[in-house]
Amino acid sequence: MTTRTVPVLSSELKSKIDSRQARVAVIGLGYVGLPLALLYTEQKLPVTGFDIDQRKVDTLNSGGSYIFRITPEEIGSAKAAGLTATSDYSRLSEMDAIIICVPTPLNEYHEPDLSYITNTGHAMAPHIRPGQLIILESTTYPGTTEEVLVPILEKENRADLKAARNEQSSDRDFYVAFSPEREDPGNTSVARRDIPKVVGGLDAQAAELAAALYGTIFKRVVRVSSPAAAEMTKLLENIYRCVNIALVNELKLLSLRMGLDIWEVIEAASTKPFGFQPFYPGPGLGGHCIPVDPFYLSWKAKEWDFHTRFIELAGEINTGMPYHVIASVVSALNRHKKSLNGSRVLVLGVAYKRDIDDLRESPSLTIIELLQKEGAEVSYHDPYFPTIGKGRRYDLQMKRSSLDNLGQYDCVLIVTDHTDYDYAQIVREAKLVVDTRNATKGIRSEKIVRC
């Protein structure tokens, strides 16, 4: 192996990045990867998207979109700027930088499922070459980049390549970093490029290259000392939200018993100009990160003989919220002298939050399954989902019902507060409305049960 005092490979890649000539690969064209690819095409960098889902590849190559908030016009503009998609991982050898944006779910035991990362590593390792920058964005526990991904890439590549460490450069190096995704589906108040990007490199060269690559599309890049520090940063961000949501969920349960309106209380507390940030209760946590991240850290903490009691308590409270919703529906139906078993229930909203087409970890799915288990005849409506099929942890096979005859249902259950809905009309036409999101705020009716 030839060791050089000057990091020639990293200098060459840095020059390509600065001149917008670096060829960028994005692996995983979902809710994180596709928006990221579009940001790079906006800055005129050539981008190739990789995905094992041939449907996504074909849709993009034909100029279509499978994500509601990304229009076919945006895809067309990206294609004109050089975006292509493929399922052929051998083409990774053509790339200068490879960004991995694959899912990291939990298994049935609430343990980390890193199979998407490891499978991606196995698929890409034979095709990597010296001088490439490889960045993992998938949310995971501290140590994954160095302990899981890098060993696969080093062991299974065909040219005895090694990840650059300790600023020692050779002609058989590739560069590795971790940069947590900060995608917030449905957020139109903050432009993606205005969200600071955190990067942690395996060494200073990798950190510099990753900062340069992200600096082409983000206004600010924040460098931390290592991939593990960047991985922990992502977990802290989401565990912070998980814990605070658990707090207001618990306070909501207490407020209901005390006859208080927790939404009024939060609104009043929010007037304090310091020391308070509002979080809001709901029917359970959804999205890929917040319901998942605490379990990733709790699992990893056991390796250090550390029990994350505070985090696990928050997870326990949030996991219990769909059961609270079911109990509220049972109680509301009882007042109408009806049993949940045999009742017709319409679930309004199945996305995990308002105005997005994202089902990941949605509490609506759990609530539908629990209602069915109790014998209810369940229908749903969501403007973003004409059907609900099979996912990693559900198999509902349902078609969207219309809102034409709400009076046919014994209960209309608001789980996701989409702004498309006319809640005043819904209350007028329904026999009973159970509201988990305060969507009916300001509407007075004995039909409404807020839970």
The 8 nearest C-alpha neighbors of each residue, nearest first, counted from 0:
[[1, 2, 169, 170, 171, 3, 159, 160],
 [2, 0, 169, 170, 3, 171, 168, 4],
 [3, 1, 169, 168, 0, 4, 170, 167],
 [4, 2, 5, 169, 168, 1, 6, 7],
 [3, 5, 6, 2, 168, 167, 169, 7],
 [4, 6, 3, 7, 168, 10, 8, 2],
 [7, 5, 168, 9, 8, 10, 4, 3],
 [6, 8, 10, 9, 5, 11, 3, 168],
 [9, 7, 130, 11, 10, 6, 12, 170],
 [8, 10, 12, 11, 6, 7, 13, 130],
 [11, 9, 13, 7, 8, 12, 14, 6],
 [10, 12, 8, 14, 9, 13, 7, 15],
 [11, 13, 15, 9, 14, 10, 16, 8],
 [14, 12, 10, 16, 15, 11, 9, 208],
 [13, 15, 17, 11, 12, 16, 10, 18],
 [16, 14, 21, 20, 12, 18, 13, 17],
 [17, 15, 21, 19, 13, 14, 18, 20],
 [16, 18, 14, 19, 15, 13, 211, 20],
 [17, 19, 15, 20, 16, 14, 21, 13],
 [20, 18, 16, 44, 17, 21, 15, 43],
 [19, 21, 15, 18, 16, 22, 44, 45],
 [22, 20, 15, 16, 95, 19, 23, 44],
 [21, 23, 94, 95, 45, 46, 20, 96],
 [22, 24, 46, 96, 94, 97, 95, 21],
 [25, 23, 97, 47, 48, 46, 98, 96],
 [24, 26, 48, 98, 97, 49, 99, 32],
 [27, 25, 49, 99, 100, 48, 50, 98],
 [26, 28, 100, 101, 50, 32, 29, 49],
 [29, 27, 32, 33, 50, 26, 48, 49],
 [28, 30, 32, 31, 33, 27, 100, 101],
 [29, 31, 32, 33, 34, 28, 66, 184],
 [32, 30, 29, 33, 34, 182, 35, 100],
 [33, 31, 28, 35, 29, 100, 27, 34],
 [32, 34, 28, 36, 35, 29, 31, 30],
 [35, 33, 37, 36, 32, 31, 38, 30],
 [36, 34, 32, 38, 33, 37, 31, 39],
 [37, 35, 33, 39, 38, 34, 32, 40],
 [36, 38, 34, 40, 39, 35, 41, 77],
 [39, 37, 35, 41, 36, 40, 216, 34],
 [38, 40, 42, 36, 41, 37, 44, 216],
 [39, 41, 43, 37, 42, 44, 38, 77],
 [42, 40, 38, 39, 43, 37, 77, 80],
 [41, 43, 39, 40, 44, 38, 216, 215],
 [44, 42, 40, 41, 80, 45, 39, 19],
 [43, 45, 40, 19, 39, 42, 46, 20],
 [46, 44, 22, 81, 23, 43, 40, 82],
 [47, 45, 23, 82, 24, 22, 44, 81],
 [48, 46, 24, 83, 84, 82, 23, 25],
 [47, 49, 84, 25, 24, 26, 83, 85],
 [50, 48, 26, 85, 86, 84, 25, 27],
 [49, 51, 27, 86, 52, 26, 28, 85],
 [50, 52, 86, 53, 49, 27, 56, 85],
 [53, 51, 50, 54, 55, 56, 86, 28],
 [52, 54, 56, 55, 51, 57, 86, 50],
 [55, 53, 57, 52, 56, 58, 59, 51],
 [54, 56, 58, 53, 57, 52, 59, 65],
 [55, 57, 53, 84, 59, 54, 58, 85],
 [56, 58, 60, 54, 55, 59, 53, 61],
 [59, 57, 63, 55, 61, 56, 60, 54],
 [60, 58, 62, 63, 61, 56, 57, 55],
 [59, 61, 57, 62, 58, 56, 84, 83],
 [60, 62, 58, 59, 63, 57, 56, 75],
 [63, 61, 59, 75, 60, 74, 71, 58],
 [64, 62, 71, 58, 59, 61, 74, 65],
 [63, 65, 71, 66, 70, 59, 58, 69],
 [64, 66, 67, 63, 55, 58, 69, 59],
 [67, 65, 69, 64, 68, 356, 30, 70],
 [66, 68, 69, 356, 65, 70, 355, 64],
 [67, 69, 66, 70, 355, 185, 356, 184],
 [70, 68, 67, 66, 64, 73, 71, 74],
 [69, 71, 72, 73, 64, 68, 74, 67],
 [72, 70, 63, 74, 64, 73, 62, 75],
 [71, 73, 75, 70, 74, 76, 62, 69],
 [74, 72, 76, 70, 75, 71, 77, 69],
 [73, 75, 71, 77, 72, 76, 62, 78],
 [76, 74, 72, 78, 73, 62, 77, 71],
 [75, 77, 79, 73, 74, 78, 72, 80],
 [76, 78, 80, 74, 79, 82, 75, 40],
 [79, 77, 82, 81, 75, 80, 76, 74],
 [78, 80, 76, 77, 81, 75, 82, 74],
 [81, 79, 77, 78, 40, 43, 82, 76],
 [82, 80, 78, 45, 79, 46, 77, 83],
 [81, 83, 78, 46, 77, 47, 80, 45],
 [84, 82, 47, 48, 60, 81, 78, 46],
 [85, 83, 48, 56, 47, 49, 60, 59],
 [84, 86, 49, 87, 56, 48, 50, 83],
 [85, 87, 50, 51, 49, 88, 53, 56],
 [88, 86, 85, 89, 90, 49, 91, 50],
 [89, 87, 90, 91, 86, 123, 122, 49],
 [90, 88, 91, 87, 126, 92, 123, 125],
 [89, 91, 88, 92, 93, 87, 94, 126],
 [92, 90, 93, 94, 89, 88, 126, 127],
 [91, 93, 126, 90, 127, 94, 128, 89],
 [94, 92, 91, 90, 95, 22, 89, 127],
 [95, 93, 22, 91, 92, 96, 23, 24],
 [94, 96, 131, 22, 21, 23, 132, 97],
 [95, 97, 132, 23, 131, 94, 133, 24],
 [96, 98, 24, 133, 25, 23, 132, 134],
 [97, 99, 134, 25, 135, 133, 24, 26],
 [98, 100, 135, 26, 136, 101, 25, 134],
 [101, 99, 27, 137, 136, 32, 26, 31],
 [100, 102, 27, 137, 99, 115, 116, 103],
 [103, 101, 104, 115, 137, 100, 116, 138],
 [102, 104, 113, 112, 138, 137, 115, 101],
 [105, 103, 112, 102, 111, 106, 291, 287],
 [104, 106, 111, 109, 112, 110, 107, 291],
 [105, 107, 109, 108, 110, 112, 111, 104],
 [106, 108, 109, 105, 110, 392, 112, 111],
 [107, 109, 106, 110, 105, 111, 112, 294],
 [110, 108, 105, 106, 107, 294, 111, 291],
 [109, 111, 105, 108, 106, 112, 298, 294],
 [112, 110, 105, 295, 113, 106, 104, 109],
 [111, 113, 105, 104, 114, 106, 103, 110],
 [112, 114, 116, 115, 103, 111, 117, 104],
 [115, 113, 117, 116, 112, 118, 103, 119],
 [114, 116, 118, 113, 117, 119, 101, 102],
 [117, 115, 119, 113, 114, 118, 120, 101],
 [116, 118, 120, 114, 119, 115, 113, 121],
 [119, 117, 121, 115, 120, 116, 114, 122],
 [118, 120, 122, 116, 117, 121, 115, 123],
 [119, 121, 117, 123, 118, 122, 124, 151],
 [120, 122, 118, 119, 124, 123, 117, 151],
 [123, 121, 119, 120, 124, 118, 88, 125],
 [122, 124, 120, 126, 121, 125, 119, 88],
 [125, 123, 156, 152, 126, 155, 121, 127],
 [126, 124, 156, 157, 123, 127, 155, 122],
 [127, 125, 92, 124, 123, 89, 91, 128],
 [128, 126, 92, 124, 125, 123, 91, 156],
 [127, 129, 92, 131, 130, 126, 173, 160],
 [130, 128, 172, 171, 173, 131, 170, 160],
 [129, 131, 173, 8, 172, 9, 128, 132],
 [130, 132, 95, 173, 96, 129, 174, 128],
 [131, 133, 96, 174, 175, 173, 97, 95],
 [134, 132, 97, 175, 96, 98, 174, 131],
 [135, 133, 98, 176, 177, 175, 99, 97],
 [134, 136, 99, 177, 137, 98, 178, 176],
 [137, 135, 179, 178, 100, 180, 99, 177],
 [138, 136, 100, 101, 135, 139, 102, 103],
 [139, 137, 179, 136, 103, 233, 230, 140],
 [140, 138, 137, 230, 295, 143, 141, 103],
 [139, 141, 295, 296, 143, 230, 142, 299],
 [142, 140, 227, 230, 231, 143, 139, 228],
 [141, 143, 227, 145, 146, 144, 140, 226],
 [144, 142, 147, 146, 145, 141, 140, 148],
 [145, 143, 148, 142, 147, 146, 149, 226],
 [144, 146, 149, 142, 143, 147, 148, 150],
 [147, 145, 143, 142, 144, 148, 149, 150],
 [146, 148, 143, 144, 145, 149, 150, 151],
 [149, 147, 144, 151, 150, 120, 145, 146],
 [148, 150, 152, 145, 151, 147, 153, 144],
 [151, 149, 153, 152, 148, 154, 147, 146],
 [152, 150, 154, 149, 148, 153, 155, 120],
 [151, 153, 124, 149, 150, 155, 154, 156],
 [152, 154, 150, 161, 151, 155, 156, 160],
 [155, 153, 151, 152, 150, 156, 159, 124],
 [156, 154, 124, 152, 153, 151, 125, 157],
 [155, 157, 125, 124, 158, 152, 153, 154],
 [158, 156, 125, 159, 155, 126, 160, 124],
 [157, 159, 160, 156, 128, 171, 125, 129],
 [158, 160, 157, 156, 161, 153, 171, 154],
 [161, 159, 171, 158, 172, 153, 156, 129],
 [162, 160, 172, 153, 163, 173, 171, 159],
 [161, 163, 173, 174, 172, 164, 175, 160],
 [164, 162, 172, 174, 173, 161, 168, 202],
 [165, 163, 202, 166, 201, 167, 162, 168],
 [164, 166, 167, 202, 163, 203, 201, 168],
 [165, 167, 164, 202, 168, 203, 204, 163],
 [168, 166, 165, 164, 163, 169, 2, 4],
 [167, 169, 6, 3, 166, 2, 163, 172],
 [170, 168, 2, 171, 172, 3, 1, 167],
 [169, 171, 172, 1, 129, 168, 8, 2],
 [172, 170, 160, 129, 169, 161, 173, 159],
 [173, 171, 129, 161, 163, 162, 169, 170],
 [172, 174, 130, 162, 131, 129, 163, 132],
 [173, 175, 132, 205, 163, 162, 133, 131],
 [176, 174, 133, 201, 205, 134, 132, 200],
 [175, 177, 200, 134, 199, 201, 226, 205],
 [178, 176, 135, 226, 134, 199, 198, 136],
 [177, 179, 198, 136, 197, 229, 135, 199],
 [180, 178, 136, 233, 138, 181, 177, 230],
 [179, 181, 136, 182, 178, 137, 31, 138],
 [182, 180, 179, 183, 194, 196, 233, 31],
 [181, 183, 180, 31, 184, 191, 30, 34],
 [182, 184, 186, 185, 181, 191, 31, 187],
 [185, 183, 186, 182, 355, 30, 357, 68],
 [184, 186, 355, 187, 183, 354, 68, 353],
 [187, 185, 184, 188, 183, 189, 190, 182],
 [186, 188, 189, 185, 190, 184, 191, 183],
 [189, 187, 186, 190, 185, 191, 193, 183],
 [190, 188, 187, 191, 193, 186, 194, 192],
 [191, 189, 193, 192, 188, 187, 194, 186],
 [190, 192, 193, 194, 189, 217, 182, 38],
 [191, 193, 217, 190, 194, 218, 216, 195],
 [194, 192, 190, 191, 218, 195, 217, 189],
 [193, 195, 192, 191, 196, 217, 190, 189],
 [196, 194, 219, 220, 193, 197, 217, 221],
 [197, 195, 220, 221, 219, 194, 198, 217],
 [196, 198, 221, 178, 222, 220, 229, 195],
 [199, 197, 178, 222, 177, 223, 229, 221],
 [198, 200, 226, 225, 223, 229, 177, 176],
 [201, 199, 206, 176, 205, 202, 225, 226],
 [200, 202, 175, 176, 225, 205, 226, 164],
 [201, 203, 200, 164, 205, 204, 165, 166],
 [204, 202, 206, 205, 207, 200, 166, 201],
 [205, 203, 207, 206, 202, 208, 166, 9],
 [204, 206, 200, 174, 208, 202, 207, 203],
 [207, 205, 200, 203, 209, 204, 208, 199],
 [206, 208, 210, 204, 205, 209, 203, 211],
 [209, 207, 211, 205, 210, 206, 212, 13],
 [208, 210, 212, 206, 211, 207, 205, 213],
 [211, 209, 207, 213, 208, 212, 214, 206],
 [210, 212, 214, 208, 209, 213, 207, 215],
 [213, 211, 209, 214, 210, 215, 16, 208],
 [214, 212, 215, 210, 211, 216, 217, 209],
 [213, 215, 211, 217, 212, 216, 210, 220],
 [214, 216, 213, 212, 217, 211, 42, 39],
 [215, 217, 214, 213, 192, 38, 39, 42],
 [218, 216, 192, 214, 219, 213, 215, 193],
 [217, 219, 193, 192, 214, 216, 195, 220],
 [218, 220, 195, 217, 196, 221, 214, 193],
 [219, 221, 196, 195, 197, 210, 214, 222],
 [222, 220, 197, 196, 198, 219, 223, 195],
 [223, 221, 198, 197, 199, 220, 224, 206],
 [224, 222, 199, 225, 198, 229, 228, 221],
 [223, 225, 199, 228, 222, 200, 226, 229],
 [226, 224, 199, 228, 227, 200, 223, 201],
 [225, 227, 199, 177, 229, 228, 200, 176],
 [228, 226, 141, 230, 142, 225, 229, 231],
 [229, 227, 231, 225, 230, 226, 232, 223],
 [228, 230, 232, 226, 199, 227, 231, 198],
 [231, 229, 227, 141, 232, 228, 233, 226],
 [230, 232, 234, 228, 233, 229, 141, 227],
 [233, 231, 229, 235, 230, 234, 228, 236],
 [232, 234, 236, 231, 230, 235, 179, 237],
 [233, 235, 231, 237, 236, 232, 292, 238],
 [234, 236, 238, 232, 233, 237, 239, 231],
 [237, 235, 233, 239, 234, 238, 232, 240],
 [236, 238, 240, 239, 289, 234, 235, 241],
 [237, 239, 241, 235, 240, 293, 236, 234],
 [240, 238, 237, 236, 242, 241, 235, 243],
 [241, 239, 237, 243, 238, 242, 244, 236],
 [242, 240, 238, 244, 239, 243, 289, 245],
 [243, 241, 245, 313, 239, 244, 240, 238],
 [242, 244, 246, 240, 245, 241, 239, 278],
 [243, 245, 241, 247, 246, 242, 278, 240],
 [246, 244, 248, 242, 313, 243, 317, 247],
 [245, 247, 243, 249, 244, 248, 250, 242],
 [246, 248, 250, 244, 249, 280, 245, 251],
 [249, 247, 280, 245, 251, 250, 246, 244],
 [248, 250, 252, 246, 251, 247, 245, 253],
 [249, 251, 247, 253, 248, 252, 254, 246],
 [252, 250, 254, 248, 249, 253, 261, 247],
 [253, 251, 249, 255, 250, 254, 248, 256],
 [252, 254, 250, 256, 251, 255, 257, 249],
 [255, 253, 259, 257, 251, 256, 252, 258],
 [254, 256, 258, 252, 253, 257, 259, 251],
 [257, 255, 253, 254, 258, 252, 259, 251],
 [258, 256, 254, 255, 259, 253, 252, 260],
 [257, 259, 255, 256, 254, 260, 253, 261],
 [258, 260, 254, 257, 255, 261, 256, 264],
 [259, 261, 263, 262, 254, 264, 258, 255],
 [262, 260, 264, 263, 251, 254, 259, 265],
 [263, 261, 265, 264, 260, 266, 437, 279],
 [264, 262, 266, 260, 261, 265, 267, 259],
 [263, 265, 261, 267, 262, 266, 268, 260],
 [266, 264, 268, 262, 267, 263, 269, 261],
 [267, 265, 263, 269, 264, 268, 262, 270],
 [266, 268, 264, 269, 265, 270, 263, 271],
 [269, 267, 265, 270, 266, 271, 264, 275],
 [270, 268, 266, 271, 267, 277, 265, 275],
 [271, 269, 268, 267, 272, 266, 275, 273],
 [270, 272, 269, 273, 268, 275, 274, 267],
 [273, 271, 270, 274, 275, 269, 276, 268],
 [272, 274, 271, 275, 276, 270, 269, 268],
 [273, 275, 276, 272, 271, 269, 268, 277],
 [276, 274, 273, 277, 271, 269, 268, 272],
 [275, 277, 278, 269, 274, 273, 268, 271],
 [278, 276, 269, 265, 275, 279, 268, 266],
 [279, 277, 244, 243, 276, 247, 280, 265],
 [278, 280, 244, 247, 277, 281, 248, 265],
 [281, 279, 248, 247, 244, 251, 278, 282],
 [280, 282, 283, 436, 435, 279, 248, 320],
 [281, 283, 320, 321, 435, 324, 362, 414],
 [284, 282, 320, 362, 281, 317, 321, 318],
 [283, 285, 290, 362, 317, 289, 361, 286],
 [286, 284, 361, 360, 351, 362, 290, 359],
 [287, 285, 359, 360, 288, 351, 361, 289],
 [286, 288, 359, 360, 289, 291, 290, 285],
 [289, 287, 291, 292, 290, 286, 237, 138],
 [288, 290, 237, 291, 292, 241, 287, 286],
 [291, 289, 284, 288, 285, 292, 287, 286],
 [292, 290, 288, 289, 294, 293, 287, 105],
 [291, 293, 295, 294, 288, 289, 234, 290],
 [294, 292, 296, 295, 238, 291, 297, 310],
 [293, 295, 297, 292, 296, 291, 298, 109],
 [296, 294, 292, 298, 293, 140, 297, 111],
 [295, 297, 299, 293, 298, 294, 140, 300],
 [298, 296, 294, 300, 299, 295, 307, 293],
 [297, 299, 295, 296, 300, 301, 294, 110],
 [300, 298, 296, 301, 297, 302, 295, 140],
 [299, 301, 297, 305, 302, 303, 298, 296],
 [300, 302, 304, 303, 305, 299, 298, 306],
 [303, 301, 300, 304, 299, 305, 298, 297],
 [302, 304, 301, 300, 305, 299, 306, 298],
 [305, 303, 301, 302, 300, 306, 299, 307],
 [306, 304, 300, 301, 303, 307, 302, 297],
 [305, 307, 308, 301, 300, 304, 297, 311],
 [308, 306, 310, 309, 297, 311, 305, 300],
 [309, 307, 311, 310, 306, 312, 297, 313],
 [308, 310, 312, 311, 307, 313, 242, 314],
 [311, 309, 313, 312, 308, 307, 293, 314],
 [310, 312, 314, 308, 313, 309, 315, 307],
 [311, 313, 315, 309, 314, 310, 308, 316],
 [314, 312, 245, 242, 310, 316, 311, 315],
 [313, 315, 311, 317, 312, 316, 318, 310],
 [314, 316, 312, 318, 313, 317, 311, 319],
 [317, 315, 313, 319, 314, 318, 245, 312],
 [316, 318, 314, 319, 320, 245, 283, 315],
 [319, 317, 315, 316, 320, 314, 283, 321],
 [318, 320, 316, 317, 322, 321, 315, 323],
 [319, 321, 323, 283, 282, 322, 317, 318],
 [322, 320, 324, 323, 282, 366, 283, 319],
 [323, 321, 325, 324, 320, 319, 326, 366],
 [322, 324, 320, 326, 321, 325, 327, 319],
 [325, 323, 321, 327, 322, 326, 328, 282],
 [326, 324, 322, 328, 327, 323, 329, 321],
 [327, 325, 329, 323, 324, 328, 330, 322],
 [326, 328, 324, 330, 325, 329, 331, 323],
 [327, 329, 331, 325, 330, 326, 332, 324],
 [330, 328, 326, 332, 327, 331, 339, 333],
 [329, 331, 333, 327, 328, 332, 326, 334],
 [332, 330, 328, 334, 333, 329, 327, 448],
 [333, 331, 335, 337, 329, 334, 330, 328],
 [334, 332, 336, 330, 337, 335, 331, 329],
 [333, 335, 332, 336, 331, 330, 337, 329],
 [334, 336, 332, 333, 337, 331, 431, 338],
 [337, 335, 333, 334, 332, 338, 331, 330],
 [336, 338, 332, 333, 335, 339, 342, 334],
 [337, 339, 340, 333, 332, 342, 341, 336],
 [338, 340, 342, 375, 329, 341, 337, 332],
 [339, 341, 374, 375, 338, 342, 373, 376],
 [342, 340, 375, 374, 339, 376, 343, 338],
 [343, 341, 375, 339, 340, 409, 376, 344],
 [342, 344, 376, 408, 409, 377, 375, 341],
 [343, 345, 410, 377, 408, 411, 409, 376],
 [344, 346, 378, 411, 379, 377, 412, 347],
 [347, 345, 379, 412, 413, 411, 378, 348],
 [348, 346, 413, 380, 414, 379, 412, 381],
 [347, 349, 415, 381, 414, 350, 380, 346],
 [348, 350, 363, 381, 415, 351, 361, 347],
 [351, 349, 358, 357, 352, 348, 356, 361],
 [350, 352, 361, 285, 358, 286, 349, 357],
 [353, 351, 350, 415, 355, 354, 285, 416],
 [352, 354, 417, 416, 415, 355, 350, 351],
 [353, 355, 417, 185, 352, 418, 356, 350],
 [356, 354, 185, 357, 353, 350, 352, 184],
 [355, 357, 383, 350, 67, 358, 66, 354],
 [356, 358, 350, 355, 359, 351, 286, 352],
 [359, 357, 350, 361, 351, 360, 356, 349],
 [358, 360, 286, 361, 287, 357, 285, 351],
 [361, 359, 285, 286, 358, 287, 362, 351],
 [362, 360, 351, 285, 363, 358, 359, 364],
 [361, 363, 365, 283, 364, 285, 366, 284],
 [364, 362, 366, 349, 361, 365, 367, 414],
 [363, 365, 367, 362, 366, 361, 368, 349],
 [364, 366, 368, 362, 363, 367, 369, 321],
 [365, 367, 363, 369, 364, 368, 321, 370],
 [368, 366, 370, 364, 369, 365, 363, 371],
 [367, 369, 371, 365, 366, 370, 372, 364],
 [370, 368, 372, 366, 371, 367, 365, 373],
 [371, 369, 367, 373, 372, 375, 368, 366],
 [372, 370, 375, 374, 368, 373, 369, 367],
 [371, 373, 369, 370, 374, 368, 375, 367],
 [374, 372, 370, 371, 340, 375, 369, 339],
 [373, 375, 340, 371, 372, 341, 370, 376],
 [376, 374, 340, 341, 371, 342, 370, 339],
 [375, 377, 343, 342, 344, 341, 371, 374],
 [376, 378, 344, 375, 345, 343, 371, 379],
 [379, 377, 345, 346, 344, 400, 376, 380],
 [380, 378, 346, 345, 399, 347, 400, 381],
 [379, 381, 347, 399, 400, 348, 346, 401],
 [380, 382, 348, 383, 384, 349, 347, 379],
 [383, 381, 384, 380, 385, 419, 348, 417],
 [382, 384, 356, 381, 385, 355, 67, 350],
 [383, 385, 386, 381, 382, 387, 356, 399],
 [386, 384, 399, 398, 383, 387, 382, 381],
 [387, 385, 398, 384, 397, 399, 388, 396],
 [388, 386, 397, 396, 395, 398, 384, 389],
 [389, 387, 396, 395, 394, 386, 397, 390],
 [388, 390, 394, 393, 395, 396, 387, 391],
 [391, 389, 393, 392, 394, 388, 395, 387],
 [390, 392, 393, 389, 394, 104, 106, 359],
 [393, 391, 390, 394, 389, 107, 360, 106],
 [392, 394, 390, 389, 391, 395, 364, 388],
 [393, 395, 389, 388, 396, 390, 392, 387],
 [394, 396, 397, 388, 393, 387, 389, 368],
 [397, 395, 388, 387, 394, 389, 398, 386],
 [398, 396, 387, 395, 386, 388, 399, 378],
 [399, 397, 386, 385, 400, 387, 396, 379],
 [398, 400, 385, 380, 386, 379, 397, 401],
 [399, 401, 380, 379, 378, 398, 402, 345],
 [402, 400, 403, 399, 380, 404, 379, 405],
 [401, 403, 404, 405, 400, 380, 425, 345],
 [404, 402, 401, 405, 400, 406, 428, 407],
 [405, 403, 406, 402, 407, 401, 428, 408],
 [406, 404, 429, 407, 428, 408, 402, 403],
 [405, 407, 429, 404, 408, 428, 430, 409],
 [406, 408, 405, 404, 409, 343, 429, 430],
 [409, 407, 343, 410, 406, 344, 405, 345],
 [408, 410, 343, 342, 344, 430, 431, 407],
 [409, 411, 431, 344, 408, 432, 412, 345],
 [410, 412, 432, 345, 344, 431, 346, 433],
 [411, 413, 433, 346, 432, 347, 345, 434],
 [414, 412, 347, 434, 415, 435, 346, 433],
 [413, 415, 348, 435, 347, 412, 363, 416],
 [416, 414, 348, 353, 352, 417, 413, 349],
 [415, 417, 353, 438, 436, 418, 414, 413],
 [418, 416, 353, 354, 419, 415, 420, 348],
 [417, 419, 420, 416, 354, 353, 421, 438],
 [420, 418, 417, 421, 382, 354, 416, 422],
 [419, 421, 418, 422, 417, 416, 425, 424],
 [422, 420, 424, 423, 425, 419, 418, 426],
 [421, 423, 425, 424, 420, 439, 426, 438],
 [422, 424, 426, 425, 421, 427, 442, 439],
 [425, 423, 427, 422, 426, 421, 428, 429],
 [424, 426, 422, 428, 423, 427, 429, 421],
 [425, 427, 423, 429, 424, 428, 422, 432],
 [426, 428, 424, 425, 429, 423, 430, 422],
 [427, 429, 425, 426, 405, 406, 424, 430],
 [430, 428, 406, 405, 426, 431, 427, 425],
 [429, 431, 406, 409, 410, 446, 428, 432],
 [430, 432, 446, 410, 429, 411, 447, 409],
 [433, 431, 411, 447, 410, 446, 412, 448],
 [432, 434, 448, 412, 449, 447, 413, 411],
 [435, 433, 449, 413, 436, 437, 450, 448],
 [434, 436, 450, 414, 282, 281, 413, 437],
 [437, 435, 438, 434, 281, 416, 414, 415],
 [438, 436, 439, 440, 434, 435, 449, 262],
 [437, 439, 436, 440, 416, 434, 422, 413],
 [440, 438, 437, 442, 422, 441, 434, 423],
 [441, 439, 437, 438, 442, 443, 436, 262],
 [440, 442, 439, 443, 438, 437, 423, 444],
 [443, 441, 439, 440, 444, 423, 426, 422],
 [444, 442, 441, 445, 447, 440, 439, 446],
 [445, 443, 446, 447, 442, 426, 427, 448],
 [444, 446, 447, 443, 448, 431, 432, 426],
 [445, 447, 431, 444, 432, 430, 448, 426],
 [448, 446, 432, 445, 444, 433, 431, 449],
 [447, 449, 433, 432, 434, 450, 446, 331],
 [450, 448, 434, 433, 435, 447, 437, 436],
 [449, 435, 434, 448, 327, 324, 433, 255]]
